[in-house]
Amino acid sequence: RGDGSGWDQERDALSKGADIIVATPGRLISHLNQGYVKFNQIEILVLDEADRMLDIGFYDDIMHIISYLPKKRQTLMFCATMPQKIRSMSKHIMKNPAEITLNYFRY
């Protein structure tokens, strides 16, 4: 059973369908376990702050969520750093991953 702030509102919104879902891995898994969210039509997965999520121990949760997603999808990962564990995960969950590096200089 879900709990916490906004649970009922989220459940009701998800039951009507959603074009975009923004959630923490744990919250998303709770909705998944309750049957409130379906992943069969997901086209794009965005993992923002992926390096931080791995740092705080969300690897298993992320992989659990990905196991429910269609194989044919676009996956985007955004990270401030690109440690080896991110590179390894990207090769595991993406087809032909490409890395885009941005440098910021202040004058």
MDTraj code that builds the backbone (N, CA, C; nanometers):
import mdtraj as md
import numpy as np

residues = "ARG GLY ASP GLY SER GLY TRP ASP GLN GLU ARG ASP ALA LEU SER LYS GLY ALA ASP ILE ILE VAL ALA THR PRO GLY ARG LEU ILE SER HIS LEU ASN GLN GLY TYR VAL LYS PHE ASN GLN ILE GLU ILE LEU VAL LEU ASP GLU ALA ASP ARG MET LEU ASP ILE GLY PHE TYR ASP ASP ILE MET HIS ILE ILE SER TYR LEU PRO LYS LYS ARG GLN THR LEU MET PHE CYS ALA THR MET PRO GLN LYS ILE ARG SER MET SER LYS HIS ILE MET LYS ASN PRO ALA GLU ILE THR LEU ASN TYR PHE ARG TYR".split()
xyz = np.array([
    [0.0840, -0.1170, 0.0000],
    [0.0000, 0.0000, 0.0000],
    [0.0881, 0.1228, 0.0000],
    [0.0483, 0.2222, -0.0745],
    [0.1239, 0.3459, -0.0803],
    [0.0907, 0.4373, 0.0352],
    [0.1793, 0.5254, 0.0612],
    [0.1551, 0.6225, 0.1661],
    [0.2357, 0.7469, 0.1358],
    [0.2360, 0.8362, 0.2284],
    [0.3145, 0.9572, 0.2106],
    [0.2333, 1.0685, 0.1478],
    [0.2947, 1.1818, 0.1435],
    [0.2306, 1.3015, 0.0928],
    [0.1943, 1.2876, -0.0546],
    [0.0695, 1.3131, -0.0860],
    [0.0259, 1.3149, -0.2246],
    [-0.0021, 1.1800, -0.2875],
    [0.0063, 1.0708, -0.2109],
    [-0.0107, 0.9366, -0.2681],
    [-0.1440, 0.9229, -0.3416],
    [-0.2539, 0.9607, -0.2767],
    [-0.3862, 0.9444, -0.3384],
    [-0.3992, 1.0278, -0.4654],
    [-0.3462, 1.1485, -0.4627],
    [-0.3494, 1.2347, -0.5814],
    [-0.2705, 1.1717, -0.6958],
    [-0.1540, 1.1201, -0.6645],
    [-0.0710, 1.0555, -0.7668],
    [-0.1418, 0.9335, -0.8240],
    [-0.1972, 0.8507, -0.7376],
    [-0.2679, 0.7298, -0.7807],
    [-0.3818, 0.7666, -0.8748],
    [-0.4606, 0.8666, -0.8372],
    [-0.5738, 0.9076, -0.9209],
    [-0.5262, 0.9591, -1.0564],
    [-0.4203, 1.0385, -1.0577],
    [-0.3669, 1.0917, -1.1837],
    [-0.3135, 0.9790, -1.2713],
    [-0.2426, 0.8839, -1.2128],
    [-0.1873, 0.7728, -1.2898],
    [-0.2967, 0.6836, -1.3462],
    [-0.4055, 0.6687, -1.2728],
    [-0.5145, 0.5834, -1.3213],
    [-0.5817, 0.6430, -1.4443],
    [-0.5687, 0.7748, -1.4631],
    [-0.6261, 0.8411, -1.5805],
    [-0.5304, 0.8385, -1.6993],
    [-0.4066, 0.7980, -1.6750],
    [-0.3053, 0.7973, -1.7803],
    [-0.2196, 0.9217, -1.7704],
    [-0.0960, 0.9097, -1.8123],
    [-0.0031, 1.0222, -1.8033],
    [0.0917, 1.0203, -1.9221],
    [0.1211, 1.1383, -1.9733],
    [0.2205, 1.1507, -2.0795],
    [0.3614, 1.1576, -2.0213],
    [0.3723, 1.2158, -1.9022],
    [0.5015, 1.2299, -1.8355],
    [0.4842, 1.1931, -1.6888],
    [0.5762, 1.1119, -1.6383],
    [0.5774, 1.0766, -1.4966],
    [0.7142, 1.1144, -1.4419],
    [0.7157, 1.1930, -1.3357],
    [0.8394, 1.2293, -1.2677],
    [0.8303, 1.1703, -1.1278],
    [0.9268, 1.0843, -1.0923],
    [0.9188, 1.0170, -0.9630],
    [1.0553, 0.9689, -0.9179],
    [1.0683, 0.9517, -0.7881],
    [1.1867, 0.8843, -0.7360],
    [1.1707, 0.7358, -0.7661],
    [1.2816, 0.6619, -0.7736],
    [1.2692, 0.5182, -0.8018],
    [1.1792, 0.4446, -0.7026],
    [1.1942, 0.4728, -0.5747],
    [1.1132, 0.4041, -0.4743],
    [0.9649, 0.4325, -0.4888],
    [0.9311, 0.5565, -0.5133],
    [0.7906, 0.5947, -0.5288],
    [0.7326, 0.5299, -0.6539],
    [0.8085, 0.5281, -0.7614],
    [0.7613, 0.4675, -0.8855],
    [0.7392, 0.3176, -0.8675],
    [0.8291, 0.2512, -0.7968],
    [0.8127, 0.1079, -0.7704],
    [0.6887, 0.0831, -0.6850],
    [0.6611, 0.1693, -0.5889],
    [0.5397, 0.1548, -0.5074],
    [0.4151, 0.1612, -0.5941],
    [0.4099, 0.2565, -0.6855],
    [0.2947, 0.2662, -0.7761],
    [0.2890, 0.1452, -0.8693],
    [0.4030, 0.0994, -0.9148],
    [0.4096, -0.0188, -1.0007],
    [0.3566, -0.1414, -0.9268],
    [0.4012, -0.1604, -0.8038],
    [0.3576, -0.2757, -0.7245],
    [0.2083, -0.2742, -0.6957],
    [0.1506, -0.1560, -0.6873],
    [0.0066, -0.1440, -0.6628],
    [-0.0746, -0.1520, -0.7918],
    [-0.0059, -0.1539, -0.9060],
    [-0.0750, -0.1636, -1.0342],
    [-0.1273, -0.0315, -1.0865],
    [-0.0777, 0.0801, -1.0327],
    [-0.1275, 0.2114, -1.0738],
    [-0.0555, 0.2682, -1.1949],
    [0.0563, 0.2087, -1.2297],
    [0.1313, 0.2586, -1.3443],
    [0.1677, 0.1397, -1.4331],
    [0.1537, 0.1595, -1.5622],
    [0.1871, 0.0561, -1.6606],
    [0.2982, 0.1104, -1.7495],
    [0.3937, 0.0259, -1.7798],
    [0.5087, 0.0692, -1.8578],
    [0.5076, 0.0196, -2.0012],
    [0.4030, -0.0458, -2.0437],
    [0.4042, -0.1104, -2.1756],
    [0.4107, -0.0117, -2.2925],
    [0.3778, 0.1141, -2.2710],
    [0.3818, 0.2103, -2.3807],
    [0.4876, 0.3190, -2.3615],
    [0.5784, 0.2959, -2.2693],
    [0.6858, 0.3928, -2.2460],
    [0.7732, 0.4020, -2.3707],
    [0.7968, 0.5225, -2.4169],
    [0.8829, 0.5445, -2.5330],
    [1.0179, 0.6033, -2.4935],
    [1.0185, 0.6822, -2.3867],
    [1.1409, 0.7510, -2.3451],
    [1.1571, 0.7382, -2.1938],
    [1.2755, 0.6980, -2.1513],
    [1.3121, 0.6951, -2.0096],
    [1.4208, 0.7990, -1.9887],
    [1.4012, 0.8865, -1.8914],
    [1.5015, 0.9870, -1.8577],
    [1.5477, 0.9616, -1.7148],
    [1.6764, 0.9407, -1.6990],
    [1.7364, 0.9261, -1.5662],
    [1.8195, 1.0503, -1.5392],
    [1.7644, 1.1415, -1.4606],
    [1.8359, 1.2641, -1.4267],
    [1.9136, 1.2409, -1.2973],
    [2.0300, 1.3000, -1.2878],
    [2.1167, 1.2810, -1.1708],
    [2.1479, 1.1330, -1.1493],
    [2.1696, 1.0607, -1.2585],
    [2.1931, 0.9160, -1.2505],
    [2.3135, 0.8829, -1.1627],
    [2.4179, 0.9629, -1.1696],
    [2.5348, 0.9361, -1.0855],
    [2.5011, 0.9476, -0.9374],
    [2.4215, 1.0464, -0.9012],
    [2.3805, 1.0632, -0.7610],
    [2.2892, 0.9490, -0.7165],
    [2.1980, 0.9068, -0.8053],
    [2.1097, 0.7959, -0.7683],
    [2.1897, 0.6697, -0.7396],
    [2.2936, 0.6455, -0.8173],
    [2.3777, 0.5285, -0.7908],
    [2.4571, 0.5474, -0.6621],
    [2.5046, 0.6690, -0.6376],
    [2.5804, 0.6966, -0.5152],
    [2.4991, 0.6670, -0.3893],
    [2.3688, 0.6925, -0.3943],
    [2.2870, 0.6716, -0.2743],
    [2.2152, 0.5371, -0.2747],
    [2.2545, 0.4500, -0.3679],
    [2.2094, 0.3114, -0.3596],
    [2.0861, 0.2730, -0.4381],
    [2.0532, 0.3465, -0.5427],
    [1.9327, 0.3162, -0.6201],
    [1.9564, 0.2241, -0.7399],
    [2.0747, 0.1662, -0.7530],
    [2.1025, 0.0816, -0.8695],
    [1.9990, -0.0299, -0.8846],
    [1.9739, -0.1055, -0.7787],
    [1.8791, -0.2174, -0.7872],
    [1.7386, -0.1693, -0.8224],
    [1.6968, -0.0568, -0.7647],
    [1.5641, -0.0026, -0.7960],
    [1.5551, 0.0394, -0.9424],
    [1.6592, 0.1043, -0.9920],
    [1.6600, 0.1465, -1.1322],
    [1.6518, 0.0253, -1.2239],
    [1.7306, -0.0768, -1.1944],
    [1.7289, -0.1973, -1.2775],
    [1.5940, -0.2689, -1.2676],
    [1.5308, -0.2654, -1.1515],
    [1.3976, -0.3246, -1.1346],
    [1.2969, -0.2532, -1.2249],
    [1.2985, -0.1220, -1.2234],
    [1.2081, -0.0436, -1.3084],
    [1.2350, -0.0740, -1.4553],
    [1.3604, -0.0744, -1.4949],
    [1.3960, -0.0986, -1.6346],
    [1.3508, -0.2365, -1.6808],
    [1.3477, -0.3329, -1.5913],
    [1.3046, -0.4681, -1.6296],
    [1.1588, -0.4716, -1.6757],
    [1.0802, -0.3713, -1.6394],
    [0.9398, -0.3640, -1.6803],
    [0.9189, -0.2832, -1.8083],
    [1.0214, -0.2152, -1.8537],
    [1.0073, -0.1266, -1.9694],
    [1.0188, -0.2035, -2.1002],
    [0.9550, -0.1512, -2.2055],
    [0.9726, -0.2125, -2.3374],
    [1.1197, -0.2072, -2.3787],
    [1.1634, -0.3080, -2.4497],
    [1.3020, -0.3102, -2.4979],
    [1.3267, -0.1975, -2.5979],
    [1.2245, -0.1657, -2.6766],
    [1.2371, -0.0593, -2.7763],
    [1.1946, 0.0727, -2.7116],
    [1.2950, 0.1514, -2.6759],
    [1.2704, 0.2807, -2.6121],
    [1.3964, 0.3642, -2.6259],
    [1.3835, 0.4924, -2.6041],
    [1.5000, 0.5798, -2.5971],
    [1.5301, 0.6022, -2.4495],
    [1.6558, 0.5916, -2.4125],
    [1.6966, 0.6141, -2.2742],
    [1.7978, 0.7276, -2.2709],
    [1.7705, 0.8261, -2.1873],
    [1.8602, 0.9405, -2.1691],
    [1.9066, 0.9419, -2.0243],
    [2.0361, 0.9555, -2.0041],
    [2.0915, 0.9652, -1.8696],
    [2.1664, 1.0966, -1.8578],
    [2.1363, 1.1723, -1.7541],
    [2.2044, 1.2984, -1.7291],
    [2.2840, 1.2861, -1.6004],
    [2.4111, 1.3243, -1.6065],
    [2.5009, 1.3103, -1.4922],
    [2.5964, 1.4287, -1.4882],
    [2.6301, 1.4714, -1.3679],
    [2.7327, 1.5744, -1.3533],
    [2.8710, 1.5130, -1.3701],
    [2.8831, 1.3863, -1.3353],
    [3.0096, 1.3139, -1.3490],
    [2.9828, 1.1856, -1.4262],
    [3.0883, 1.1252, -1.4772],
    [3.0709, 1.0032, -1.5557],
    [3.1624, 0.8933, -1.5010],
    [3.1346, 0.8471, -1.3788],
    [3.2179, 0.7411, -1.3227],
    [3.1973, 0.6091, -1.3971],
    [3.2868, 0.5154, -1.3718],
    [3.2821, 0.3863, -1.4406],
    [3.1481, 0.3157, -1.4217],
    [3.0876, 0.3260, -1.3033],
    [2.9606, 0.2564, -1.2809],
    [2.8493, 0.3110, -1.3703],
    [2.8552, 0.4388, -1.4054],
    [2.7569, 0.4958, -1.4984],
    [2.7838, 0.4437, -1.6390],
    [2.9088, 0.4417, -1.6791],
    [2.9432, 0.3887, -1.8117],
    [2.8994, 0.2428, -1.8242],
    [2.9234, 0.1654, -1.7200],
    [2.8857, 0.0240, -1.7205],
    [2.7340, 0.0076, -1.7296],
    [2.6605, 0.0849, -1.6496],
    [2.5150, 0.0758, -1.6522],
    [2.4616, 0.1182, -1.7886],
    [2.5190, 0.2230, -1.8470],
    [2.4690, 0.2698, -1.9765],
    [2.4863, 0.1630, -2.0838],
    [2.5966, 0.0895, -2.0799],
    [2.6173, -0.0178, -2.1774],
    [2.5196, -0.1323, -2.1560],
    [2.4760, -0.1501, -2.0318],
    [2.3829, -0.2581, -1.9989],
    [2.2385, -0.2244, -2.0378],
    [2.1986, -0.0981, -2.0234],
    [2.0575, -0.0626, -2.0442],
    [2.0312, 0.0125, -2.1742],
    [2.1364, 0.0469, -2.2487],
    [2.1201, 0.1234, -2.3723],
    [2.1823, 0.0490, -2.4894],
    [2.1301, 0.0777, -2.6073],
    [2.1907, 0.0267, -2.7302],
    [2.2746, 0.1386, -2.7892],
    [2.3993, 0.1088, -2.8167],
    [2.4906, 0.2066, -2.8763],
    [2.4878, 0.3417, -2.8038],
    [2.5184, 0.3446, -2.6742],
    [2.5129, 0.4725, -2.6024],
    [2.6164, 0.5713, -2.6555],
    [2.5791, 0.6961, -2.6562],
    [2.6696, 0.8037, -2.6962],
    [2.6852, 0.8982, -2.5780],
    [2.8043, 0.9503, -2.5622],
    [2.8312, 1.0430, -2.4525],
    [2.8486, 1.1830, -2.5084],
    [2.7793, 1.2772, -2.4489],
    [2.7928, 1.4182, -2.4849],
    [2.8492, 1.4892, -2.3627],
    [2.9631, 1.5526, -2.3795],
    [3.0280, 1.6217, -2.2687],
    [3.0193, 1.7715, -2.2919],
    [2.9737, 1.8427, -2.1905],
    [2.9659, 1.9882, -2.1971],
    [3.0657, 2.0470, -2.0994],
    [3.1369, 2.1459, -2.1431],
    [3.2288, 2.2177, -2.0559],
    [3.1771, 2.3587, -2.0379],
    [3.1879, 2.4073, -1.9174],
    [3.1416, 2.5411, -1.8868],
    [3.2589, 2.6214, -1.8336],
    [3.2827, 2.7324, -1.8948],
    [3.3904, 2.8195, -1.8507],
    [3.3323, 2.9552, -1.8158],
    [3.3729, 3.0081, -1.7028],
    [3.3287, 3.1410, -1.6617],
    [3.4464, 3.2363, -1.6799],
    [3.4222, 3.3462, -1.7468],
    [3.5289, 3.4447, -1.7703],
    [3.5207, 3.5561, -1.6706],
])
top = md.Topology()
chain = top.add_chain()
for i, resn in enumerate(residues, 1):
    res = top.add_residue(resn, chain, resSeq=i)
    for name in ("N", "CA", "C"):
        top.add_atom(name, md.element.get_by_symbol(name[0]), res)
traj = md.Trajectory(xyz[None], top)
